[in-house]
Amino acid sequence: MDISALYKCFTECGKVTTDSRNCPKGSMFIALKGETFNGNEFALQALEKGCQYAVVDEKEYAADGNPRILLVDDCLKALQELANYHRHKLGTRIIGITGTNGKTTTKELIASVLQKRFEVLYTQGNLNNHIGVPLTLLRLTPEHELAVIEMGANHPGEIKALTRIVEPDYGMITNVGKAHLEGFGSFEGVIKTKGELYDHLRYNGKHIIFIDKDNEYLTAISQGLTRICYGLEGGEGLYICGKLGSCAPFLSFEWEHEGQKFEVHTHLIGSYNMKNALAAITVGRFFSVPSRQICEALEAYVPHNNRSQLTETMDNKLIVDAYNANPTSMMAALENFRLMDVAHKMVILGDMKELGETSHEEHQKIADYLGECDFERVLLVGEEFGKVLPPFEHFKDVVALKQVLERYKPKGYYILIKGSNSMKLGQLQEIL
């Protein structure tokens, strides 16, 4: 089946699902495959549950000639092509976002700001891969005036592939840092892969990017593009400039545009989130969202999903940033926590994953920095942190740590919890 015929069927449905357990009435089921499942096996079940069509890529599942079963060569490729076709049919202006750290928070802040003036579609959660991106695009409707699409990667070439699906009109790389080095091979590999967004815009005549002018790596790879710049006070050629206020614990800052200054008091933890907020302000002003409404949007935004969020329990105040971790983001979190003017600080850190050959070196750097800090208590979790010197309190996994915390529960602390998602440190909120 060619893409135009498949799209005609999609327009009858308006919704796509890839999960046979979730089949909205009248939707289109696309049978994807994974290491442990074959979606083709659930095609009939999806139709029985309410789907209008089921798209399969193995002939045996379309052998009985059922007109509601649609055969394609490759379901994943069909999903991606369908999304790109739909994106072109609607012509919605799209802002593509990638980066090592902060892209999800930045995406949500941008969406919050733009929603003050426009109907906006934006990536939900972190559905930013080769499946999540096309599923997001297929949620576009004629009512959407703008879309903010997040694109993630952990291997070379992945941003290039995603930009071919999204074909963004504008681009933003939040930053580049040491993450997924096992997949990228090196920090240079990270820069090259994230820069594939710039490459796409450069070669397809879409020249406008929103960029942190203080970031030397991004400046170096953005030649030839129209740069709408944000940065800290004192920089030259800034569309939006910011001045840090306090972080005790929430971020407050001042920003300026065309001689007008505004103050913002956010619910974000960490001075490192200031650049994310400045990025959202830059996009908002570029699309003519009134400055006061931008401030309102930023002040109303409350982080969630264990991303720099403050949780107050009966006994402690927790700064939970346990969704992801890499050397850049972990160091930024520690530096910010060190500067926070609060008493009785405790740090709980979990291993940083996918660092390859550099893993021990990067964990040791974190340990060295911890040795310079004056935190009352440091608890480290995971195999990699167990190898650092000097040794801190260490636990094999979160289960072992929970057993100790349940017996000797800390009270009266500000506690920073940071680690890769697979370390499951978010569970600690239940007992702290």
C-alpha positions in Angstrom: 0.0 0.0 0.0 1.4 3.4 -0.9 1.6 6.3 1.5 -1.3 8.3 -0.1 -3.7 5.3 0.2 -2.5 4.7 3.8 -3.0 8.4 4.6 -6.6 8.3 3.3 -7.3 5.5 5.8 -5.6 7.5 8.5 -7.9 10.5 7.8 -10.9 8.3 8.4 -9.4 7.5 11.9 -7.6 10.6 13.0 -5.8 8.6 15.7 -3.0 6.1 15.7 -2.1 3.5 18.3 0.8 1.1 18.5 -0.4 -0.6 21.7 -3.1 -3.3 21.3 -4.0 -2.7 25.0 -5.0 0.8 24.1 -7.3 0.9 21.1 -9.5 4.0 21.0 -12.7 3.5 18.9 -12.1 4.2 15.3 -8.3 4.5 15.5 -5.6 3.0 13.4 -3.4 0.2 14.9 0.2 0.0 13.5 1.9 -3.3 14.3 5.4 -2.5 15.4 8.0 -5.1 16.5 10.4 -5.2 19.4 12.9 -7.6 20.8 10.2 -9.5 22.7 7.0 -8.9 20.8 5.6 -8.8 17.3 2.7 -6.4 16.9 1.4 -8.3 13.9 0.2 -11.0 16.2 -2.2 -8.5 17.8 -3.8 -7.0 14.7 -7.1 -8.9 14.9 -7.3 -8.2 18.6 -6.9 -4.5 18.0 -9.8 -4.6 15.5 -11.9 -6.4 18.0 -11.2 -3.8 20.6 -12.4 -0.9 18.4 -9.7 0.0 15.9 -11.0 0.9 12.4 -7.8 -0.4 10.7 -4.8 -2.5 11.5 -1.5 -2.0 9.6 0.7 -5.1 9.3 3.9 -6.0 7.5 3.7 -9.8 7.4 1.6 -11.3 4.7 0.2 -14.1 6.8 -1.7 -11.6 8.9 -3.4 -10.2 5.9 -4.1 -13.5 4.1 -7.8 -13.6 4.6 -8.4 -10.4 2.6 -10.0 -8.5 5.5 -10.3 -4.9 4.1 -9.6 -3.5 7.5 -6.1 -5.1 7.6 -3.7 -3.0 5.6 -0.4 -4.6 4.4 2.8 -2.5 4.1 6.4 -3.4 3.6 7.6 -2.1 7.0 5.3 -0.9 9.8 7.9 1.4 11.4 8.9 3.0 8.1 5.2 3.4 7.3 4.5 5.1 10.6 7.4 7.6 10.0 6.4 8.3 6.4 2.8 8.7 7.4 3.8 11.3 10.0 5.9 13.2 7.5 3.1 13.1 4.9 0.7 14.4 7.5 3.1 17.1 8.6 3.3 18.3 5.0 -0.5 18.2 4.5 -1.1 20.5 7.4 1.9 22.8 7.0 2.1 23.6 10.7 5.1 25.7 11.7 7.4 23.4 13.7 10.2 24.2 16.2 12.6 21.3 16.6 14.5 20.9 19.9 17.4 18.7 20.8 20.3 18.9 23.3 22.1 16.9 25.9 20.4 18.5 29.0 17.3 20.5 29.5 15.5 19.8 26.3 12.4 18.3 27.9 12.1 21.2 30.4 12.8 23.8 27.7 10.2 22.2 25.4 7.6 22.4 28.1 8.5 26.0 29.0 8.3 27.0 25.3 4.9 25.3 25.0 3.6 27.1 28.1 4.7 30.4 26.8 3.4 29.9 23.2 0.1 28.7 24.5 -0.6 32.2 25.8 -1.2 33.2 22.2 -1.4 30.1 20.0 -2.9 26.6 19.7 0.2 24.5 20.3 1.0 20.8 19.9 4.1 19.7 21.8 5.8 16.4 22.7 4.3 14.7 25.7 6.8 13.5 28.3 9.9 12.3 26.5 8.4 10.7 23.4 11.4 11.9 21.5 12.7 8.9 19.6 12.0 7.2 16.2 8.6 6.1 17.4 7.5 8.9 19.7 8.3 11.7 17.2 6.1 10.3 14.4 3.3 9.5 17.0 3.5 13.1 18.1 3.3 14.5 14.6 0.2 12.4 13.9 -1.6 14.2 16.7 -1.4 17.4 14.7 -4.8 18.9 13.7 -5.7 21.9 11.5 -6.3 23.9 14.8 -2.7 23.7 15.8 -0.8 26.9 14.8 2.6 25.8 16.1 4.3 22.6 17.2 7.2 22.1 19.5 8.9 18.7 18.8 11.6 17.3 21.0 14.2 15.0 19.4 16.5 12.8 21.4 19.5 10.6 20.4 22.0 8.3 21.9 23.8 7.2 18.6 25.2 9.0 15.6 22.8 9.8 12.8 19.6 9.7 15.0 19.0 13.4 14.9 19.5 13.4 11.1 16.9 10.7 10.8 14.4 12.5 13.0 14.8 15.8 11.2 13.9 14.0 8.0 10.6 13.0 9.6 9.8 16.3 11.3 11.3 18.8 8.8 11.3 21.6 11.4 11.0 25.2 10.3 13.0 26.5 13.3 15.6 24.8 15.5 17.1 24.9 19.0 19.9 22.9 20.6 19.8 23.6 24.3 23.4 22.5 24.9 25.9 19.7 24.3 27.4 17.7 27.1 28.9 14.3 28.1 26.0 11.9 27.8 25.5 8.6 26.0 29.2 8.5 25.3 29.0 4.7 24.9 26.8 5.2 21.9 28.3 8.4 20.5 31.9 7.3 21.0 33.1 10.7 22.2 32.1 14.2 23.1 32.9 15.2 19.5 30.3 12.6 18.5 27.7 14.2 20.7 28.4 17.6 19.1 28.2 16.2 15.6 25.0 14.4 16.2 23.2 17.2 17.9 24.5 19.5 15.1 22.6 17.4 12.6 19.6 19.6 13.4 21.6 22.7 12.3 22.7 20.8 9.2 19.1 20.0 8.2 18.0 23.6 8.6 21.1 24.9 6.7 20.6 22.6 3.8 16.9 23.0 3.5 16.6 26.8 3.5 15.2 27.0 7.1 17.8 29.3 8.6 16.4 30.5 11.9 17.7 29.0 15.1 17.4 30.1 18.8 20.8 29.8 20.4 22.6 30.3 23.7 25.3 32.7 22.7 27.3 31.8 25.7 27.8 28.3 24.4 31.0 28.2 22.4 30.3 24.8 20.9 26.9 25.8 19.5 28.3 29.1 18.2 31.1 27.2 16.4 28.7 24.8 14.5 25.9 27.3 13.7 27.8 29.4 11.0 25.6 30.4 8.2 22.3 30.3 10.1 20.2 33.2 11.3 20.8 33.2 15.1 18.3 34.6 17.5 20.5 34.8 20.6 19.9 34.7 24.3 22.5 34.7 27.1 23.6 36.3 30.3 23.8 40.0 31.0 26.9 41.7 29.4 26.8 39.6 26.2 26.7 41.4 22.8 24.1 40.9 20.2 21.5 39.4 22.5 17.8 39.3 21.6 17.1 38.3 25.2 19.5 38.7 28.1 19.2 37.5 31.6 20.5 38.3 35.1 20.5 35.6 37.8 18.6 36.5 41.0 18.3 34.0 43.8 18.0 30.2 44.0 16.8 29.6 47.6 15.6 27.1 46.5 13.5 28.4 43.5 15.0 30.2 40.6 14.4 33.9 40.3 15.9 36.1 37.5 15.5 39.3 35.5 15.3 39.4 31.7 15.6 42.2 29.3 14.3 42.8 25.7 14.6 46.0 23.7 15.4 48.0 26.9 12.5 46.7 28.9 13.2 44.6 32.0 11.0 42.0 33.7 11.4 39.9 36.9 10.4 36.2 37.1 10.0 34.0 40.1 9.7 30.4 39.0 9.0 27.0 40.5 12.3 25.7 39.0 15.2 24.4 41.1 18.7 25.3 40.0 20.4 28.2 38.3 21.1 25.9 35.3 17.4 26.2 34.5 17.8 29.9 33.8 19.0 29.2 30.3 16.0 26.9 29.7 13.7 29.8 30.7 15.6 32.3 28.6 15.2 30.0 25.6 11.4 30.0 26.2 11.4 33.8 26.5 13.3 34.1 23.2 10.9 31.9 21.3 7.9 33.6 22.9 9.1 37.1 22.0 10.1 36.0 18.5 6.5 34.9 18.0 5.1 38.1 19.6 3.8 36.7 22.8 3.4 39.7 25.2 6.2 40.0 27.7 3.9 40.0 30.7 2.2 36.9 29.5 5.5 35.2 29.1 6.3 36.0 32.7 2.9 34.6 33.8 3.6 31.4 31.9 7.0 30.8 33.4 5.8 31.5 36.9 2.9 29.1 36.6 4.9 26.2 35.3 5.6 23.5 37.9 8.1 20.8 36.9 7.1 17.1 37.3 8.3 13.6 36.4 11.3 13.8 38.8 12.9 16.7 36.9 14.3 19.4 39.2 11.2 19.3 41.3 11.0 20.2 45.0 9.0 17.8 47.2 8.3 18.6 50.8 7.6 15.7 53.1 6.8 15.5 56.8 10.6 15.2 57.6 12.6 16.6 54.7 12.7 18.8 51.6 13.7 16.8 48.5 15.1 18.1 45.3 14.4 15.3 43.0 16.2 15.2 39.7 16.2 11.4 39.2 14.9 11.1 35.6 18.3 11.3 34.0 21.9 11.9 34.7 25.2 12.5 32.9 28.4 14.2 34.0 27.3 17.7 32.8 23.9 17.6 34.4 25.1 16.0 37.6 27.9 18.6 38.1 25.5 21.4 37.4 23.0 20.0 40.0 25.8 19.7 42.6 27.2 23.1 42.0 23.8 24.6 42.4 23.0 22.6 45.5 26.4 23.7 47.0 25.5 27.4 46.5 21.9 27.1 47.9 21.6 29.0 51.2 20.0 26.3 53.2 21.1 24.2 56.2 21.6 20.5 56.6 22.3 19.3 53.1 22.3 15.6 52.1 23.2 14.3 48.7 22.0 10.9 47.2 23.6 10.1 43.8 23.1 7.1 41.6 25.3 5.9 38.8 25.4 7.7 35.5 24.8 5.2 32.6 26.0 4.8 29.0 29.4 6.4 29.5 31.4 3.6 28.1 35.2 3.7 28.6 35.0 7.1 30.4 32.6 5.8 33.1 35.1 5.4 35.9 36.8 8.7 35.1 33.6 10.7 35.1 32.3 9.1 38.3 35.7 9.9 39.9 35.4 13.5 38.9 32.0 13.7 40.6 33.6 12.1 43.7 36.5 14.6 43.6 34.0 17.5 43.6 32.0 16.0 46.4 35.2 16.0 48.4 35.4 19.8 48.0 31.8 20.4 49.1 30.7 20.6 52.7 27.6 18.4 52.5 26.6 16.9 55.8 26.0 13.5 54.3 26.7 11.9 50.9 25.1 8.5 49.9 26.3 6.9 46.6 24.4 4.2 44.9 25.5 1.7 42.2 28.5 -0.2 40.9 30.4 2.7 39.3 30.2 4.9 42.4 31.4 2.0 44.4 34.8 2.2 42.7 35.5 5.9 43.5 38.0 7.2 46.1 37.8 8.3 48.7 34.9 6.1 49.5 31.7 7.7 50.7 28.7 5.8 52.2 27.9 3.4 49.4 25.0 1.1 48.5 24.8 -1.6 45.9 21.4 -0.5 44.7 18.3 1.4 45.7 16.9 -1.6 47.5 19.9 -1.7 49.9 19.7 2.0 50.4 16.0 1.9 51.2 16.5 -0.7 53.8 19.0 1.5 55.7 16.8 4.7 55.3 13.8 2.9 56.6 15.7 2.0 59.8 17.6 5.3 60.2 15.3 7.8 58.6 16.9 11.2 58.2 15.0 14.3 59.4 15.4 18.0 58.8 17.5 17.8 55.7 17.5 19.4 52.2 18.2 16.3 50.1 19.4 16.3 46.5 18.5 13.1 44.7 20.2 12.7 41.3 20.9 9.6 39.1 20.1 7.9 35.9 16.5 6.8 35.6 17.4 3.1 35.6 18.8 3.5 39.2 15.2 4.1 40.3 16.1 6.7 42.9 12.7 8.3 42.5 11.4 5.5 44.8 13.2 7.2 47.7 10.5 9.9 47.9 8.2 7.3 49.5 10.4 6.9 52.6 12.2 10.3 53.0 
